[in-house]
């Protein structure tokens, strides 16, 4: 057997993945174990988990693959500083010590992280090769067009190509500093959100505004071509040479400085968010249409941080340039670990890519529902709960468990749901999720303000039984979205007509727009996750029981964490988050805990300690 360890580290969202004879055995982000959001350090704990899941040690690993080429990245960094010198000297002084101490010495750092126990050579794939490999090799397609878009890898910021059987080829690329990912991040910064984590907020804010500035952006900031390639006017940006994303020239164009974090969100920010989202969609649609003409393929695979823009993905899916679209669930840098390992197995070692034999249409992918992380037994969970004196009921019978939990959801109880293997990627897909009744009129605000401790405007995703998805959302019969990476409108028949302009700004949040208001955004859209029994097992059966009780095949789903915290990894994490919030119920495998039954003095003290760990910004 051949075992390959893929690693992404040192920049953003470190992760590890272990592939054995082409099968993905395990994958996880370091942040889940370290409890440091977007942890970029060497993923020691994630590697230990992956090796443990395979039952091996570093000595047993045949190849270690790293997800980019650090010397090429350093070349880009130096060339950029030289191009802007002497401007940017402060940024240069801040970056150089880390590069000279660690990032230029990756083999040494990898040796140190693996405790000198791995004796083989290291493989360094290019950043966008890793992204493209992560998108194509696990996909359900024998051949497909490839599109990767992010901030920047070594030099590339977007790549186009084609994959067939066990090979991929990237044929065209857009190069730094002209970057769609950095353009979107610049507007994330300008609207007062954190770069590399607040892009979701900008996308969620966009439907509250109007794209009033779209033409202004296209006229002054970007020279966009028909094929989706573009050049930015860098005089409006500061990310090449400074410590901010935008320049004073951007302030003049948009009538004032960037919004300060945690201050009032004005109509200007809403309109800016709507405008840059519209520009982003225009760019990616031009790219995908050009790629369809170039390759002649009916299949498209996507990766890179911009591929997490699920609104754009929904537009691609409905555009018709491609019949089938598949997005890597861990589309950001974490997925690079997976891509590097699979690139090594298929492309470098030349192994055959065997597609899953399945009569399902569409065929299943090879990502195992992205449930590739850690798991805990009932025995481990009960031992922990007993050790802290928690009050719980243990259900031997799954049918009884599902009956009880679905009943709690239908009574508008907010349920922390922890079962099976942890998800790989930024989305909770039912295993480390907080779930509730999508029919509730107050659930969105309750979850945002009392449980997630985040902005009230942020939308929540629906989980829908796959066989009912086309009856509730603008999706084809049989169309799947198992990774919550596609936005689709709620069908007219389920909407409540309120009129788009019944109020302005964030006041629009209060309007009831459909029979499932908790998951219907202000523009009648929803970030859909389809749930099927083959992939999701018990979670599907829980939703089926809820459907039998209520006639509704949809529940609300959000990640099991609070603002500023990574998604929970262990029963200990889940229990503490449960006590620290207004969550009503916690389900840990077959154990059910009700908040009212826990000892109040213990819950209060635990909540204070827990919340003190995280920066709620």
QUINOR-V221649 format. One record per helix or strand. SS is the DSSP state (alpha for helix, beta for strand). FROM is the first residue (numbers start at 0). LEN is the number of residues. Records with the same first field share a line. If there is no record, write none. Layout:
SS->FROM-LEN  FROM-LEN
This chain:
beta->2-6  14-6  22-7  62-4  121-3  142-7  155-9  166-9  221-3  229-3  236-1  245-1  298-5  323-4  370-1  392-2  414-4  422-1  431-6  460-5  472-1  485-5  494-1  513-1  524-7  553-6  584-4  590-4
alpha->30-4  43-11  57-3  69-15  88-15  105-8  126-10  179-11  198-8  213-7  233-3  247-6  266-29  304-4  309-10  333-15  367-3  377-10  397-13  442-9  465-7  491-3  504-6  516-3  532-4  537-13  570-10  594-3  599-12
